[in-house]
Amino acid sequence: MAESEAAAGAALAPATSSREERSSPGAGDARILFVGDVVGGIGRHTLLDCLPILRERYAPTFVVVNGENAAGGLGITPKIADQMFAAGVDAITLGNHAYHRREIYPYLETQKPIVRPANYLRSQPGRGVCVVERGGVRLGVVSLSGNLYLRAGRSAFTEIEVALNEIGDVEHILVDMHAEATSEKVAMGWHLDGRVTAVVGTHTHVPTADARVLPGGTAYITDVGMTGPRGGVIGVKREQAIASLLTQMPVRFETSEEDPWLMSVLISCSQRLRADSIEQVLMPRPADTSRDR
């Protein structure tokens, strides 16, 4: 998509009060920038450096970020979440490392727009859905965990129905399907086609080449990729990952610092619960990284 086209689609429709008006063409005008798994400090700095450029280039209505690896490659802390919100992130999704840092537990119980997988046990801290609003357009955000190879208390395919009911009447819904198995992600895309605006896959940290709008109008991609060091092995120093695979012995992993990129998708919409397009946005961290955060 050309930059001129991106700028032309950025204007939002005015807020309306009736369901009929909100459902009419133009009432759902929005651009959703979803950023894949932020890994460690290098990923956070890459996000913060790239966001101003992406805002100028694409004028997103909403920015949603998967932050489950943002603290040293595992989990997230309240300080990091607050830093993301202060930078203009509208909502944060999590995944299988949601509970790696105990200090996040009380934070997940606040009204902050940060969500852990909805199909975790109800006794576990946090919630699985949130709603954010910009310019009269409301976006529901759902986090889900896959069940194959990951620990989730309940089926993602049954719990999504509960999550959608919780969200209620909104203009758009984005679902972050955090899963190991590509089959689960693809199946969830088809399962929700026509009922949500987008299903985006996370967790495996490698962007896939299957971004598309499904027949019912739902934007889909199997994995958005990660925001962090491409010079490592899915985020960790490559020599450590190789040593672990060669020796089959425990190795302490550290986050790589090499070749940081932001990996994301931009979903453009002009009607309620429908996507017009989904575009991969892959961007290296700007060369001027002298700012000390």
Helices and strands as residue ranges (DSSP letters): H 3-8, H 19-23, E 30-35, H 40-58, E 62-66, H 78-86, E 91-93, H 104-108, E 114-115, E 129-134, E 137-145, H 156-167, E 172-178, H 182-192, E 198-202, E 212-213, E 219-221, E 228-229, H 238-247, E 260-269, E 277-284
